[in-house]
Amino acid sequence: RWTLLAHRQLPSSALWFGAAPLTLLGTGVAFSLATTAAALLLLVSREQSRQLATQALGQLGRAERTLAGVTAAAPGTVFQWLQRPDGQGGFSFVSSQAASMFGIAPEDLVVDWRRLPFAPEDLERWPRAMAEAAAGQGEWQTEGRYHAPDGELHWWKGSASPNAGDDAVVALNGIFVDITEQKNAQRQLAERERTYREMFEHTSAVKVLVDPESGRIVDANAAARAYYGYDPRDGDAIAIHQVSLLGEDAVKALMARSAAGEQQFFQSRHRLASGEIREVEVHLGPVR
């Protein structure tokens, strides 16, 4: 058996320590409460951060899908070039069309722009051109040649618009477009124009061009100007029915049949600038 004695007085050990145990206990409880509150705040903050991060990732994903959709619909390779204050520059973004247009992965061009398959002279002047574009205030355009994946030398055209940031870095948002077909069409048109001019001008036959709607003589070769005495290039507004004595309605009917593809041959009487009347043979055909 044990006998328990209870005393109202504090034991001698409590007197020895004084109020220290109570202070320590209070401090511990306060620290525990503070730690618990901090942990709860951290958990709430972590959950909020997770939600914000999820929202940000969702917005970023939507922005990336929008950018991919926009660039996929573009008629060429979309790019962003960053021109830095020290004169250095490079691509920060290149769209996926670079693979089909240039035969190079977009990320490779972001790493090193010198991998552009430009003709050597165009590749050499490219960084200077971008620096000039960054220094300008309006839209920039230039063109050159590049080696396409099929091994042929194609034409490219580049255009970009500068946008300066607060850090003095200028972002050039632009696009590369293949203009080979356009260049070929222009070359063929120039060749046809040259051939036509040689056939029209360099001949002793009298030739004039007449607008079938108005009957106005829009051009005449040297032989026609010498024969008739008129020069449409000097501003002389001369209509074919002023020259031909067939009459305006008859001349329009002939030109209408000729415009439909019928080659017309007939004899007529023409009045020269001097007033003299000449008998002529006329060959009338459409020129497109």
Salt bridges, closest charged atoms under 4 A:
GLU47 OE2 - ARG50 NH2 2.62
ASP108 OD2 - ARG115 NH1 3.53
ASP112 OD1 - ARG114 NH1 3.37
ASP122 OD1 - ARG125 NH2 3.05
GLU143 OE2 - LYS183 NZ 2.53
ASP150 OD2 - HIS154 NE2 3.49
ASP178 OD2 - HIS154 ND1 3.07
GLU191 OE2 - ARG187 NH1 3.36
GLU193 OE2 - ARG197 NE 3.47
GLU201 OE2 - ARG197 NH1 3.51
ASP219 OD2 - ARG197 NH1 2.92
ASP231 OD1 - ARG233 NE 3.50
GLU248 OE2 - LYS252 NZ 3.32
GLU276 OE2 - ARG278 NE 2.78
GLU279 OE2 - ARG269 NE 3.33
